[in-house]
Amino acid sequence: MRLVRTLIGLAIAAALAACAVSDARQQNRREAMTRRIVDDAMAFNEAYHGAITAQVLLNIMRASNRQPRQYTSMSGFTQSGGSRGASVSVGGVELSDLGESWGQGEFGLESSRSQTPDFTVSPFETGAFANIVVRSTDPLLFRYYWDSGWNPDLLLMLIVDRVRIVPANGGPYRDLRNSAGTIANDCVNGNDEGGCAFVLAMRELAIALSRSERIAAPAPEAGRCGPFAVYVAPGSASQTPRRAAPPAETDPTCPVEILVGETRYLMALRSLDDMIYYVGHLMRRDPNAASPDGARYARLGVTAPGMPLWADERVPLFRIIEANAESEREYAATVTFAGRRYSAGAPNDRFCYVEGNLEACRNGAYGDGSGSVLELLVGILAFNQSGEAVAPPQNSVLEIR
């Protein structure tokens, strides 16, 4: 009986040990599967990010060389589980004759591996190309970015094609066009013609906004356009400033209007392709501008991160360098163009703040605005592809109604 009890105890212990080992193996398999799912999802995220930002950078470089731009849509990644294995089959030969009749029967070898992700890349069809690439930016999208706190000078320089400035005193209005072909040397040293006249006016507008107080815009009258943003001198508002809710619908024939005091700014917006061409045009080499590090810089600057608009501290709108090991790993986008590798979108993790002393942060370490430009252009591309993006084109005529 003792022997029987001992054997039973050993059997129970062995069973419990086997269960524990089995549970541990299952737990390890679950953890490995979880890690694989997370790693694959993040790898697909990185792949999509790299493909979309690289497409924008490639078209900017094409535009800088006056070459045609091309746009493709990219579907999401899909991947089924797949498996790895192998099997060997021999048929048509009796087992007793296997040794004598080898080679007379059927022999098969099968193997399988885990499947690679499936995705589709294709040029936009005609309708999609018109709505996504060459249609003027939806005014509601401009409002989203404006209300979310993006630097106003970046939005004004990149998205606005032209502006009509109607002064408060009822004098003649000014029509200014944001033409990259007449922008040079960051519009300094008295250059106030063509595109630089627009740039200087928008810089003045951005500074005025930083010194003003935003109030809720009044509801537009029936059949008439109205401002989406209203600014007044600090302390002059008769009501508590609040941000107006976005309208349910935006009339695409209305210009984007910003009211500062009694001065009206009526703006017509660019298409996505226009923005990419604009940046590419600004990247064309200027023989009169020095480039000590060999990089290509835009001829226009925007407010440096962390700096107030009135500090007049700007960084280049965009910068492109020849790719190296660091840029391949850390920059937002890297592409092959004309047989060479190029990168843009340098990482910018530097923080600087010294109370009451802006000079302490004026050392040029902020780099450039390429990362923000790529993010903005990719965001507009994504919005234009969404089902919520409207199809009607925006009116190209600025009307004062």
C-alpha positions as CSV (number, residue, x, y, z in Angstrom):
1,M,0.0,0.0,0.0
2,R,2.8,2.4,0.7
3,L,4.3,1.7,-2.7
4,V,0.9,2.4,-4.3
5,R,0.5,5.6,-2.4
6,T,4.0,6.6,-3.3
7,L,3.4,5.9,-7.0
8,I,0.1,7.8,-6.9
9,G,1.8,10.8,-5.3
10,L,4.5,10.7,-7.9
11,A,2.0,10.6,-10.6
12,I,0.1,13.6,-9.2
13,A,3.3,15.5,-8.8
14,A,4.3,14.7,-12.3
15,A,0.9,15.8,-13.6
16,L,1.0,19.1,-11.7
17,A,4.6,19.7,-12.9
18,A,3.4,19.0,-16.5
19,C,0.5,21.4,-16.0
20,A,2.9,24.1,-14.7
21,V,5.3,23.6,-17.6
22,S,2.4,23.7,-20.0
23,D,1.0,26.9,-18.4
24,A,4.5,28.5,-18.5
25,R,4.9,27.6,-22.2
26,Q,1.4,29.0,-23.0
27,Q,2.3,32.2,-21.1
28,N,5.6,32.5,-23.0
29,R,3.8,32.0,-26.3
30,R,1.2,34.6,-25.4
31,E,3.9,37.1,-24.5
32,A,5.8,36.4,-27.6
33,M,2.7,36.8,-29.7
34,T,1.9,40.1,-28.0
35,R,5.4,41.4,-28.6
36,R,5.2,40.4,-32.3
37,I,1.8,42.1,-32.8
38,V,3.1,45.3,-31.1
39,D,6.3,45.2,-33.1
40,D,4.5,44.6,-36.4
41,A,2.0,47.3,-35.8
42,M,4.7,49.8,-35.0
43,A,6.8,48.7,-38.0
44,F,3.8,49.2,-40.3
45,N,3.3,52.7,-38.7
46,E,6.9,53.5,-39.4
47,A,6.7,52.2,-42.9
48,Y,3.5,54.3,-43.7
49,H,5.1,57.4,-42.1
50,G,8.2,57.0,-44.2
51,A,6.4,56.4,-47.4
52,I,4.0,59.4,-47.1
53,T,6.6,61.9,-45.9
54,A,9.1,60.7,-48.5
55,Q,6.5,61.2,-51.2
56,V,6.0,64.8,-50.1
57,L,9.8,65.4,-50.0
58,L,10.3,63.7,-53.4
59,N,7.8,66.0,-55.0
60,I,9.3,69.1,-53.3
61,M,12.7,68.1,-54.9
62,R,11.0,67.6,-58.3
63,A,9.4,71.0,-58.0
64,S,12.8,72.6,-57.1
65,N,14.1,71.2,-60.4
66,R,11.0,72.2,-62.4
67,Q,10.2,68.6,-63.0
68,P,6.7,67.0,-63.0
69,R,5.3,65.9,-59.7
70,Q,3.5,62.6,-59.2
71,Y,1.2,61.5,-56.4
72,T,0.2,58.0,-55.5
73,S,-2.3,56.6,-53.0
74,M,-1.1,54.0,-50.5
75,S,-3.5,51.5,-48.8
76,G,-3.2,50.3,-45.3
77,F,-1.1,47.2,-44.5
78,T,-2.8,43.8,-44.0
79,Q,-1.1,40.6,-42.9
80,S,-2.5,37.2,-42.1
81,G,-0.8,34.9,-39.7
82,G,1.0,32.6,-42.2
83,S,3.2,29.7,-41.1
84,R,6.5,28.1,-41.6
85,G,6.8,24.4,-42.3
86,A,7.9,21.7,-44.8
87,S,6.5,18.4,-45.9
88,V,7.8,15.5,-48.1
89,S,5.6,13.1,-50.0
90,V,6.4,10.0,-51.9
91,G,3.6,8.3,-53.9
92,G,3.0,5.6,-56.5
93,V,5.5,3.1,-54.9
94,E,4.7,0.1,-52.7
95,L,6.4,0.3,-49.3
96,S,7.9,-3.2,-49.9
97,D,9.5,-1.9,-53.2
98,L,10.6,1.4,-52.0
99,G,14.3,0.5,-51.9
100,E,14.2,-1.1,-55.4
101,S,11.9,1.3,-57.2
102,W,13.2,4.6,-55.8
103,G,12.8,7.3,-58.5
104,Q,9.9,5.6,-60.3
105,G,7.2,7.1,-58.1
106,E,6.1,10.6,-57.3
107,F,8.1,12.8,-55.1
108,G,6.9,16.2,-53.7
109,L,8.4,18.8,-51.4
110,E,6.3,21.7,-50.0
111,S,7.3,24.5,-47.7
112,S,5.7,27.7,-46.5
113,R,6.9,30.9,-44.8
114,S,5.1,33.7,-43.0
115,Q,3.4,36.0,-45.4
116,T,4.6,39.5,-46.1
117,P,2.3,42.5,-45.6
118,D,-0.1,43.3,-48.5
119,F,-0.6,46.9,-49.6
120,T,-1.4,48.8,-52.8
121,V,0.3,51.8,-54.3
122,S,-1.4,53.4,-57.3
123,P,-1.7,56.8,-59.0
124,F,-4.7,58.8,-58.1
125,E,-7.6,58.5,-60.6
126,T,-8.8,61.6,-62.3
127,G,-11.5,62.5,-59.7
128,A,-9.3,61.8,-56.7
129,F,-6.5,63.8,-58.2
130,A,-8.7,66.8,-58.7
131,N,-10.1,66.6,-55.2
132,I,-7.0,65.6,-53.3
133,V,-4.1,67.3,-55.1
134,V,-5.3,70.4,-57.1
135,R,-8.4,71.5,-55.3
136,S,-8.0,74.5,-53.1
137,T,-7.7,73.8,-49.4
138,D,-11.0,73.6,-47.6
139,P,-11.4,76.8,-45.5
140,L,-12.6,74.5,-42.6
141,L,-9.3,72.7,-42.6
142,F,-7.4,76.0,-42.4
143,R,-9.6,76.9,-39.4
144,Y,-8.8,73.6,-37.7
145,Y,-5.1,74.3,-37.9
146,W,-5.5,78.0,-36.9
147,D,-7.6,77.2,-33.9
148,S,-5.3,74.4,-32.7
149,G,-2.4,76.8,-32.1
150,W,-0.1,76.4,-35.1
151,N,2.3,79.3,-35.7
152,P,0.2,81.8,-37.7
153,D,3.2,82.9,-39.9
154,L,3.8,79.3,-41.0
155,L,0.1,78.8,-42.0
156,L,-0.1,82.2,-43.7
157,M,3.1,81.7,-45.7
158,L,2.4,78.1,-46.8
159,I,-1.4,77.9,-47.3
160,V,-2.4,81.4,-48.4
161,D,-2.0,82.1,-52.1
162,R,-3.1,85.8,-52.0
163,V,-4.8,88.3,-49.7
164,R,-6.9,91.4,-50.1
165,I,-6.3,93.9,-47.2
166,V,-9.2,96.3,-46.7
167,P,-8.2,99.1,-44.4
168,A,-10.4,100.4,-41.5
169,N,-10.6,103.9,-42.8
170,G,-12.3,102.9,-46.0
171,G,-9.3,103.6,-48.2
172,P,-8.2,101.6,-51.2
173,Y,-7.6,97.9,-50.6
174,R,-4.3,96.1,-51.4
175,D,-4.2,92.8,-53.3
176,L,-1.0,90.9,-52.6
177,R,0.1,87.6,-54.0
178,N,2.4,85.1,-52.3
179,S,4.7,84.4,-55.3
180,A,7.8,82.4,-54.5
181,G,9.5,83.6,-57.7
182,T,9.9,87.1,-56.2
183,I,11.0,86.0,-52.7
184,A,14.7,86.4,-52.0
185,N,17.0,86.7,-48.9
186,D,14.1,86.2,-46.4
187,C,12.6,89.5,-47.6
188,V,15.0,91.6,-45.6
189,N,17.1,94.7,-46.6
190,G,14.2,96.6,-47.9
191,N,12.9,94.0,-50.4
192,D,9.2,94.7,-50.4
193,E,8.2,93.9,-54.0
194,G,6.1,91.0,-55.3
195,G,6.0,88.0,-53.0
196,C,8.0,89.9,-50.3
197,A,5.2,92.5,-50.1
198,F,2.9,89.6,-49.1
199,V,5.5,88.1,-46.7
200,L,6.0,91.4,-44.9
201,A,2.3,92.1,-44.6
202,M,1.7,88.7,-43.2
203,R,4.5,89.1,-40.7
204,E,2.9,92.4,-39.5
205,L,-0.5,90.6,-39.3
206,A,1.0,87.8,-37.2
207,I,2.6,90.3,-34.8
208,A,-0.7,92.2,-34.5
209,L,-2.5,89.0,-33.7
210,S,0.0,88.2,-30.9
211,R,-0.8,91.5,-29.3
212,S,-4.6,91.3,-29.7
213,E,-7.4,89.5,-28.0
214,R,-9.6,87.0,-29.9
215,I,-13.4,87.2,-29.4
216,A,-16.2,85.2,-30.9
217,A,-17.0,86.0,-34.5
218,P,-20.5,87.2,-35.2
219,A,-22.8,84.9,-37.1
220,P,-22.8,85.9,-40.8
221,E,-25.8,87.4,-42.4
222,A,-27.9,85.2,-44.7
223,G,-26.3,85.0,-48.1
224,R,-23.2,86.9,-47.0
225,C,-19.7,85.8,-46.0
226,G,-18.3,86.7,-42.6
227,P,-15.0,86.4,-40.7
228,F,-14.1,83.2,-38.9
229,A,-11.7,85.0,-36.5
230,V,-12.0,88.4,-34.9
231,Y,-9.3,90.2,-32.9
232,V,-9.5,93.4,-30.9
233,A,-7.1,95.4,-28.7
234,P,-6.6,93.8,-25.3
235,G,-9.2,94.9,-22.8
236,S,-11.5,96.5,-25.4
237,A,-13.9,93.6,-25.7
238,S,-17.3,94.2,-24.1
239,Q,-17.8,90.4,-23.7
240,T,-15.6,87.7,-22.3
241,P,-13.4,86.4,-25.1
242,R,-14.3,82.9,-26.2
243,R,-13.5,80.7,-29.2
244,A,-16.4,80.3,-31.5
245,A,-17.5,76.8,-32.4
246,P,-16.7,75.7,-36.0
247,P,-19.8,76.0,-38.3
248,A,-21.6,72.9,-39.5
249,E,-20.9,73.9,-43.1
250,T,-18.4,76.2,-44.7
251,D,-19.2,78.0,-48.0
252,P,-16.3,77.1,-50.3
253,T,-16.9,80.2,-52.3
254,C,-16.2,82.5,-49.4
255,P,-12.6,83.7,-48.8
256,V,-11.0,83.0,-45.4
257,E,-11.6,86.3,-43.6
258,I,-9.7,87.5,-40.5
259,L,-10.8,90.8,-38.8
260,V,-8.2,92.7,-36.8
261,G,-9.8,95.8,-35.3
262,E,-11.6,97.2,-38.3
263,T,-9.0,95.9,-40.9
264,R,-10.2,93.0,-43.0
265,Y,-7.9,90.3,-44.4
266,L,-9.6,88.2,-47.1
267,M,-7.5,85.2,-48.2
268,A,-7.6,82.7,-51.0
269,L,-6.0,79.3,-50.2
270,R,-3.7,77.2,-52.2
271,S,-4.1,73.6,-53.2
272,L,-1.8,70.8,-51.9
273,D,0.1,70.7,-55.1
274,D,0.5,74.5,-55.0
275,M,2.0,74.3,-51.5
276,I,4.5,71.6,-52.6
277,Y,5.5,73.6,-55.7
278,Y,5.8,76.7,-53.5
279,V,8.2,75.1,-51.1
280,G,10.2,73.5,-54.0
281,H,10.4,76.9,-55.7
282,L,11.8,78.4,-52.5
283,M,14.4,75.6,-52.5
284,R,15.9,76.5,-55.9
285,R,19.5,77.5,-55.4
286,D,20.2,81.2,-55.1
287,P,23.7,82.0,-56.5
288,N,23.7,85.2,-54.4
289,A,23.1,83.3,-51.1
290,A,25.9,81.4,-49.3
291,S,25.5,77.8,-48.1
292,P,28.5,77.1,-45.9
293,D,27.4,73.6,-44.9
294,G,26.4,72.4,-48.4
295,A,22.7,72.0,-47.4
296,R,19.9,73.6,-49.5
297,Y,17.8,76.2,-47.6
298,A,14.5,77.8,-48.4
299,R,14.8,81.5,-49.2
300,L,12.1,82.3,-46.6
301,G,12.1,82.0,-42.8
302,V,9.4,81.4,-40.2
303,T,9.4,82.1,-36.5
304,A,11.8,79.9,-34.5
305,P,10.2,77.4,-32.1
306,G,9.8,78.9,-28.6
307,M,10.3,82.4,-29.8
308,P,7.6,85.1,-29.7
309,L,6.7,86.6,-33.1
310,W,7.9,90.0,-32.2
311,A,11.4,88.7,-31.4
312,D,12.2,88.5,-35.1
313,E,14.0,85.2,-34.7
314,R,13.4,83.1,-37.7
315,V,14.6,79.7,-39.1
316,P,14.5,78.5,-42.7
317,L,11.1,77.3,-43.8
318,F,12.7,74.1,-45.2
319,R,16.2,72.5,-45.4
320,I,17.4,69.5,-47.4
321,I,20.8,67.8,-46.8
322,E,22.6,64.9,-48.4
323,A,21.7,61.8,-46.5
324,N,24.1,60.2,-44.0
325,A,23.8,57.4,-41.4
326,E,22.3,59.9,-38.9
327,S,19.8,61.4,-41.2
328,E,18.7,58.0,-42.5
329,R,17.9,57.0,-38.9
330,E,16.5,60.2,-37.4
331,Y,15.2,62.6,-40.0
332,A,11.5,62.6,-40.9
333,A,12.0,61.7,-44.6
334,T,14.7,60.4,-46.8
335,V,14.5,59.8,-50.5
336,T,16.6,58.9,-53.5
337,F,16.6,61.6,-56.2
338,A,18.8,61.8,-59.3
339,G,20.9,59.0,-58.0
340,R,21.6,60.5,-54.5
341,R,20.0,60.2,-51.1
342,Y,18.6,63.3,-49.4
343,S,17.0,63.9,-46.1
344,A,14.7,66.6,-44.6
345,G,12.9,67.1,-41.3
346,A,15.8,67.2,-38.8
347,P,14.8,66.2,-35.2
348,N,14.5,69.2,-32.8
349,D,14.5,68.2,-29.2
350,R,16.2,71.3,-27.8
351,F,14.5,73.5,-25.2
352,C,15.6,76.9,-24.2
353,Y,14.0,79.4,-21.9
354,V,15.7,82.1,-19.8
355,E,13.2,84.4,-18.1
356,G,13.5,87.9,-19.5
357,N,16.5,87.0,-21.7
358,L,15.7,86.1,-25.2
359,E,19.4,86.6,-26.3
360,A,20.3,83.4,-24.4
361,C,18.4,81.4,-26.9
362,R,19.5,83.2,-30.1
363,N,22.2,80.7,-31.2
364,G,20.6,79.1,-34.3
365,A,20.4,75.7,-32.7
366,Y,16.7,75.4,-33.6
367,G,17.6,74.3,-37.1
368,D,14.7,74.7,-39.5
369,G,11.0,74.2,-39.9
370,S,11.1,71.2,-42.2
371,G,9.5,68.8,-39.7
372,S,6.5,71.1,-39.2
373,V,6.1,71.7,-43.0
374,L,6.1,67.9,-43.7
375,E,3.6,67.3,-40.9
376,L,1.3,70.0,-42.3
377,L,1.5,68.8,-45.9
378,V,0.9,65.2,-44.9
379,G,-2.0,66.2,-42.7
380,I,-3.6,68.1,-45.6
381,L,-3.1,65.1,-47.8
382,A,-4.7,62.8,-45.3
383,F,-7.7,65.2,-44.8
384,N,-8.2,65.5,-48.6
385,Q,-8.4,61.7,-48.9
386,S,-11.0,61.4,-46.1
387,G,-14.7,60.8,-46.8
388,E,-15.5,64.1,-45.0
389,A,-13.5,66.2,-47.5
390,V,-15.9,68.1,-49.8
391,A,-15.7,68.0,-53.5
392,P,-16.7,71.5,-54.8
393,P,-13.8,73.7,-55.8
394,Q,-13.2,77.0,-54.0
395,N,-14.0,80.2,-55.9
396,S,-10.8,81.7,-57.1
397,V,-12.2,85.3,-57.0
398,L,-11.9,87.4,-53.9
399,E,-15.2,89.2,-53.5
400,I,-16.0,91.7,-50.8
401,R,-19.6,90.8,-49.8
